[in-house]
Amino acid sequence: MQAQLGPASHHLHTTSFSAPWWLRNAHLQTIFAKYLSPKQQVPTYPEMLALPDGDELQLNWTEQLPVTEQRPLLVILHGLAGDLHSHYIQGLLAEVTRRKLPAVVMHFRGCHGKPNKLPRAYHSGDTADIGYLLSQLQQRFPAMPLTAVGFSLGGNVLVKYCGEQASANPLRAAVAICPPLDLAACAKRINQGLSKIYQRYLLERLKRQTLAKLAQFPDFPLPLTPAQVQQFNSIAEFDQHYTAPIHGFRDAADYYQRASGKAWLKAITIPTLIIHASDDPFLSDAVIPSPAELSPQVEYRLSRHGGHVGFVGGKHPFRTEFWLNQQICDYLQQGANP
């Protein structure tokens, strides 16, 4: 991925993140973020949210809130095969708790440790569920400003949602971290070189979830067998045979084209921050927007280093700093109280 930003723009610039000498490798940034993050679990309150189609989502709240609450609420969307326990979610929850701000994690369908109730799952362009959740939050807490952050797949979902909503967006501000804004290019990128390590990890989790679905639904609507699922060798193959058809797309190419967030950047009308790293091993340089593709409300920051949802700083391994969490909270607090 090339760190070439193209023409100068008032909302397209480099980040303030500087990788320490011992973490200037993309894979180290990506992997160390997972293993150096604080291991304590932030206590949360689970809630099952019933969806209009008979399915459900698990929410995890950092606080039990009165209906009169007026502090800004942060809605958090995880990445592909992620959940409440993902290191980047726990790191952010620790930071918002330290700042005495309420937050809620929305699990995508089937990501809370148990299969969801329908054969379908979730995907990178799946904006209906976040839309439904936000409408419910508006009704439940009418005085609360709403903000949101999405990581990786969740970031793409959030960007696409904000573009679709345009001036009807109920959010005050949004942040997308390492979103795969061009899904076709990213599916190709993660199937190359050392990036295949991450693909293998994600694919094993996706296969397990899909095998559980096949066992759950004897009349599964796709002609898939457990043996076929076990033989998937790439994210693109998984998307071609499961993600695309189960969610109404013609094929993986159709899904990637219609679900990518990049085309929606121009329509965003709320303050939105997007952070990418040039050396992200998950993403192609196709995710980098040109200034002409950005709404004036979108601030795009590109860092030379950072890996995928890494951005670990600190002078040595025993005093690490997680730059992302502060950036996210600072931006959203400012956006929620303009």
Salt bridges, closest charged atoms under 4 A:
GLU47 OE2 - ARG140 NH2 2.87
ASP53 OD2 - ARG109 NH1 2.82
ASP55 OD2 - ARG109 NH1 3.03
GLU56 OE1 - LYS117 NZ 3.63
GLU63 OE1 - ARG71 NH2 2.61
GLU69 OE2 - ARG71 NE 2.93
GLU95 OE2 - ARG98 NH2 2.71
GLU95 OE2 - ARG99 NE 2.77
ASP126 OD2 - ARG120 NH2 2.54
ASP129 OD2 - ARG109 NE 2.74
GLU164 OE2 - LYS160 NZ 2.61
GLU204 OE2 - LYS207 NZ 3.67
ASP254 OD1 - ARG250 NH1 3.82
ASP254 OD2 - ARG258 NH1 2.99
ASP279 OD2 - HIS305 ND1 3.67
ASP280 OD2 - HIS308 ND1 2.78
GLU293 OE1 - LYS262 NZ 3.86
GLU299 OE2 - HIS13 NE2 3.30
GLU299 OE2 - ARG301 NE 2.68
ASP330 OD1 - ARG99 NH1 2.77
